[in-house]
């Protein structure tokens, strides 16, 4: 299957995701956010969690903070 075929088949879904504020690369970090919420529920401090996740997922701490903020943002109302 070619890329254009996948895009055509999933075009509507991709448009809706983009309108909701979701980026395709967000999928890559769903597990990171799951780990974040688990550690937060266990009572760990945010700065510690960010440092641990930064090492585990090989991204900068700034990226982890940005992802946390992005994933906690409400979807764009017009997309829902």
C-alpha positions as CSV (number, residue, x, y, z in Angstrom):
1,X,0.0,0.0,0.0
2,X,1.3,3.4,-0.9
3,X,1.3,6.5,1.5
4,X,-1.2,8.3,-0.7
5,X,-3.6,5.4,-0.5
6,X,-3.5,5.4,3.3
7,X,-3.9,9.2,3.4
8,X,-7.0,9.0,1.1
9,X,-8.5,6.2,3.2
10,X,-8.0,8.0,6.5
11,X,-8.4,11.6,5.3
12,X,-11.5,12.4,7.3
13,X,-10.1,11.0,10.5
14,X,-6.8,12.9,10.1
15,X,-8.8,16.1,9.5
16,X,-10.8,15.6,12.6
17,X,-7.7,14.8,14.7
18,X,-6.0,18.0,13.4
19,X,-9.1,20.1,14.1
20,X,-9.2,18.7,17.7
21,X,-5.6,19.8,18.2
22,X,-4.0,16.4,18.0
23,X,-0.7,16.0,16.1
24,X,0.2,12.6,14.5
25,X,3.4,12.5,16.5
26,X,1.4,12.7,19.7
27,X,0.8,8.9,19.4
28,X,4.4,8.3,20.1
29,X,4.1,9.7,23.6
30,X,0.9,8.2,24.9
31,X,2.8,5.7,27.1
32,X,4.9,8.6,28.4
33,X,1.8,10.3,29.6
34,X,0.4,7.1,31.1
35,X,3.7,6.7,33.1
36,X,3.4,10.3,34.2
37,X,-0.1,9.9,35.6
38,X,0.9,6.6,37.3
39,X,3.9,8.2,39.0
40,X,1.9,11.3,40.0
41,X,-0.8,9.1,41.6
42,X,2.0,7.4,43.6
43,X,2.8,10.8,45.1
44,X,6.0,11.5,43.2
45,X,7.0,15.1,42.6
46,X,6.5,16.5,39.0
47,X,10.2,17.5,38.7
48,X,11.3,14.0,39.6
49,X,8.8,12.4,37.2
50,X,9.9,14.7,34.4
51,X,13.6,13.7,35.0
52,X,12.7,10.0,35.0
53,X,10.6,10.2,31.9
54,X,13.1,12.3,30.1
55,X,15.7,9.5,30.6
56,X,13.3,6.7,29.8
57,X,12.0,8.1,26.6
58,X,15.2,9.9,25.5
59,X,13.7,13.3,25.2
60,X,14.5,16.6,26.9
61,X,12.8,17.6,30.1
62,X,11.4,20.6,28.3
63,X,9.8,18.2,25.8
64,X,8.2,16.2,28.6
65,X,6.8,19.3,30.2
66,X,5.4,20.4,26.8
67,X,3.8,17.0,26.2
68,X,2.2,17.0,29.7
69,X,0.7,20.4,29.0
70,X,-0.4,19.5,25.5
71,X,-2.1,16.2,26.6
72,X,-4.0,18.0,29.4
73,X,-5.4,20.6,27.0
74,X,-9.0,20.4,26.1
75,X,-9.8,19.5,22.5
76,X,-10.9,22.4,20.2
77,X,-14.6,22.8,20.7
78,X,-15.4,23.0,17.0
79,X,-13.9,19.6,16.4
80,X,-15.9,17.6,18.9
